[in-house]
Amino acid sequence: MKGGYVKGIEPLDIRSIRQSLDLTMSQMGYFIAIYSNGLGCAPIPCTRINEWESGVRSIPDHVFTSSAKLLVDTWSDDRHRAPEDTKGEVDAYYGSLLSPTLGEIFRLEMQVRRLDHLDPQEIAHRLANVRKAQLEQIEKQLKIKTAYVFASEPGPD
């Protein structure tokens, strides 16, 4: 793996994820440690988070995966609490943080469902299939699960 990045993907912007989740560097270090090594391990120092975010130090693969897992867990919590008519907006917001393309797919899918088109359900169905394929690719590349975001009950598989 070149430069500490997972091969074949654009690395996640861990600063955008941290800021979007309204976390301090200290909190992000705590969560990355938990998602990487489990409860009870020492948090990653703020200075290391800063070095990663500023590009001074290359980011290890496990940090991308841990950041993605934290994001997906937060997405799931927010989605399960959201009223039905706002779930699409929640999906577009969090999907964009994983991949701008995924966020756009969610936005487009939401817009198509609202159009008075000849067959909007068919278009929405096709877009949903593209979205699912994009999620599967992200899951495989980042070694995360996202199915529970859309499950009837919150929580990881």
Secondary structure, DSSP 8 states (H G I E B T S, - for coil): -GGGS-TTS----HHHHHHHTT--HHHHHHHHHHHHH-TTS----HHHHHHHHHTSS---HHHHHHHHHHHHHHHHHHHHHS-GGGHHHHHHHHHHHH-HHHHHHHHHHHHHHHS--SSHHHHHHHHHHHHHHHHHHHHHHHT---GGGSSSS-S--
